[in-house]
Amino acid sequence: MRANKVSSYREYMNILDKNPDEYDKLLDSLTINVTEFFRNPGTFDFLYENILPELIAEKRFESLKTIRIWSAGCAAGEEPYSLAILLKELLGAKINSYNIKIWGTDIDDASLERARNGVYQTSGMDNLPPNLLSKYFSQGSSGEYILKEEIKKMVDFRKSDLISEMGPTNLDMILCRNVVIYFSRKLQERLFLDFLSCLRAGGYLVLGKVETLVGKAVNLFERVNNRERIFRKSLS
């Protein structure tokens, strides 16, 4: 409202009615896109040491060996790319034997564009071990870090609104961290049930460190690691 020099909500509504492009500016102002590679390292350590090896072992006897992961509210791509790096580290040369599908979705176009470009500043790299930084990034002339194509091609970025659209289905894992804290309890309850329907039996849900399940979903997920907010859809 300040940017448009109006003093009432009604005046701003009139601007939205007359100028659809204003919606993009409004969304950009409202969305919070603070993230980094391997944010909350303990969560990624647990995924690397326990969950991802188990997923890989489960898939090795399947004909397509498909691993399906969704990063919901992916911001500039650091989270799904972190997962891609971990899978590359675990599978090594065998990675081409697996059909890995990682989706990163967000409502913010500018963040998605940065994600697709795969170019990052030093501020988001603090939790990246030096060996992974040198292995999967090159450094640009201005000091920026450029993600290598072998990791970029593992993630498919799409614009999607969690409130009004369903995500991919038959998923092995959903990461939705530090997103639902901005939603009402009623919306959280509905969203967790949506996630439940997107996951296969035994699939994992990873929330942010200050988030937890609410509503009916509490009894439909098993707690895998309460400290790291990792849950598993019941097998029954």
Phi, psi and omega in degrees: 000320177297318181297329180264003177058046174237155187245358180227155178297324181298318178299319180291324175301321178296323177295317178298320180296323185271338186226089181303332180296338180295334179299320179296320179293323178296313180298321180297325179287327186276328185282143181251115188241051179263117178201178180199166177293136178054041177299135189058074185307328180300325178295313181290327175299316181294320177298318183291320186273337187234303190286309184295318176300324179293318177299315180299317180295321179296325188274344190295339180264357177278151181294320182265342179050051185271129174244123187239119184228138179237124172260105185266119187081056191276354182053233184269017170096359184300320182293306180296326177293325176299318177296319179298319179297318180297318179295321177297319179295319182287322185269331181055230182293342181281357186299330180289348177276351182249147178260091186265124178237114177240124177252138171240122181237147177202162180269348187262116183297318183296320178295318179296324178294319176297322180297315180295327179289326178068034178244128188227152177269168185294337186297336182259012187249006189300327183269001180279120175303140184306325181292325178284326178298314181287333184281323189244004178226148167248160183252131180280175184293337180259012177091358179286159180254130185248117182292139182286151187299329182298332177271319181303319185288351180277348186240134178251117182261135181220148173279130181202143179256115182301330185287327188242355184230143175276153179268190176299163183242171180055042186275148173274333183202141170237129171250120176222088190247133178059038178241308188291345178297342180268001182256157174293161179300318180300318180290323176300314181301316180293320182295320179296324176290326174297315178301319180303317181288337179279337182273145169287165175301129182087001179285159188254146173238128181243119180253174177286165187296336181254014182249155175208166180289148175222161176075206184298332183298336181305321183267001182252353175242147172264145177277121179264313178213102185293324181299318182264005177058050179248126183235160180228133177295134182303142180283340183269000000 
